[in-house]
């Protein structure tokens, strides 16, 4: 007997049904917003990640040499792949390009609750617009997807910031600051002590007083104060852009879910503008549920024409934690509209009823294992069948079948040639 | 700029829309039959394949050592994984177990039309029934899925056989025959010359006269002749089982799509009973579209209780060739219900209309790129928008918006507070 691999989950039907319902809602919402589904490969050239250094992700790659001697990797994230796809057809794609997809990714990480080595994400991106409306549409999709899942503003909040605010404020210091290191420090600030946080800022090039001052300013989150503190065009433009995005989010119905949080930096270095992370409003799920933001330089770094971009990736590992906490995670069970039970040699008639009900779109099972009445009834119960249609030899001699409601146990007989009849979805209540 | 990897496809929105529609139909049909979706990992221990020898698949594995020193492989097929999952929860799963899933698999093969190194399959399996009804339900699902895709008996046929017929006839020879080698020879017979075929049978242990006789008997496909030729219990039982499966398939509405073809052996050694392959009826697509069959020994070989099993895997690489040939492959294009066009500072009103239309489930885009009237109209055309709602500053001064039908070019003005109004999906024709 073989075991599965650590960090790789098997999903059995009950749990899978809840996951499918969740993913369907994310995707259905994306389709309504005019995002178009794409399909992307599981493997890419490892160089797409290893050519850039300094990112934790490089150490977590499932990379190897394929039989053709290519250095390949299981993709740890989608963005480089979509960047490659945009570059490959840059001329012929009409812009803005609005894409989504749901699929697994792989990272060799420490396995913990809500974090597996194989994890699913729904990625939603817009390429070709630098306007605040594009950022706001990503926020609006994310908010609308969550409300369609049954969540409300009591359950989640988007903490929104702008990458240039941090960068710009850091730049305004008369010091040689490693901006990316400092931003990574901010990104980690809620997971480490204040002393450790300040130490990291000092390592990045601030002195201790500056580190404290900077940390307080950012934690304060007052946009006007930040603007006047830095007093640079860059910070002013960043603050204005953030305010414009939030204004557009107001029109798009997403503003109520957003709070300004300048400590939100997102770990990945490729973000260039507005960034945001979704958190559990109550703090019960302490880590970020998902996040996104603007990354205007990535396409160019992949050899394409400069192309502004903004996107978000919703993972289906952490999201269930939030949904369970909020009480909106779907029941982890299968559902069945009809079980057509056979007693004796009644396959032909049972098959006719089964086929007619399936043609109407219902979930219908019938016996394919030659089992007894009791075994079939137990099975029907195990798959949560709502209605059992009993097709028995004796009933059929009277041209009848029995319709049984599985919840109440009530049953009644109906003429076989009137079932399923004209009703789209006949139940015991309809025929009794 | 990076390239994708040979044999790994990118799917852009138009083609993806056609693929999604196709996969949705396969899956929706599976759900109606009471198959339950499962989720399975991309990586498994390589030993699940390498422990068994003799299979071409072992040479085609994308296998490697992970960072924890595990010998892992990208899965080349689903069956060993589902066998592992059945074994892991054998006691608690109610039988018959009916599972389906759609996902990619990976094999390092020669790339050609309809064959990539990354390929998608919808796998549909029943565990826990040795009855002919289970085989017939698999045939019925496959036939029903294809007819739901718009195909008919003029387009496809299932060539059906039974593994024990070949094995049993070979066994009836007074010779030391390597049965699996001989069955592989039969499986290849339509791709090689008759002489090569006979040679392979001789290599497997028959003499030349026997090889010719055997080849003719199998090509003839007369079940009664086969039964009397072998005159063994095993062949008689196999022929009876095949006939019982076809009789059940008659009740389940699939018999018309089936023809008996004893040369259909399926390449994989784990089949034990009825096997079938789907072919283009016209022969234009010469290779097998997909196939399936019964594999009663596999679960036990994975350390589980003896558990009969039957299944099929429909690949979405070859299937489009058949659908295109038959003229039922969906249009490879995106569709859009509404584009809400903004002229001047009308974002707020445009956003309201957009949101209301999206709430009704429609696919709706609006400007997120600050583009001109003409650019927006071109974009609306490029996404095949059916209706354009023009929200202009001047119109709004008169409390009106313009509804434009993109096919005819006709347009008319309506009061802004009456759009979208009470109609579920208002078009130009409704408001003109």
Interface residues (C-beta under 8 A of the other chain):
Chain A: X1 X2 X3 X4 X5 X6 X8 X9 X10 X11 X12 X13 X16 X17 X19 X20 X28 X31 X32 X33 X34 X36 X37 X38 X39 X40 X41 X42 X43 X44 X45 X47 X48 X62 X64 X65 X66 X67 X68 X70 X72 X74 X80 X81 X84 X85 X87 X88 X89 X93 X94 X95 X96 X98 X99 X104 X106 X108 X118 X126 X128 X129 X131 X133 X134 X136 X137 X144 X248 X251 X252 X253 X302 X303 X304 X334 X336 X347 X348 X351 X355 X358 X361 X362 X363 X364 X365 X367 X368 X369 X370 X378 X379 X382 X383
Chain B: X1 X2 X3 X4 X5 X6 X8 X9 X10 X11 X12 X13 X16 X17 X19 X20 X28 X31 X32 X33 X34 X36 X37 X38 X39 X40 X41 X42 X43 X44 X45 X47 X48 X62 X64 X65 X66 X67 X68 X70 X72 X74 X80 X81 X84 X85 X87 X88 X89 X93 X94 X95 X96 X98 X99 X104 X106 X108 X118 X126 X128 X129 X131 X133 X134 X136 X137 X144 X248 X251 X252 X253 X302 X303 X304 X334 X336 X347 X348 X351 X355 X358 X361 X362 X363 X364 X365 X367 X368 X369 X370 X378 X379 X382 X383
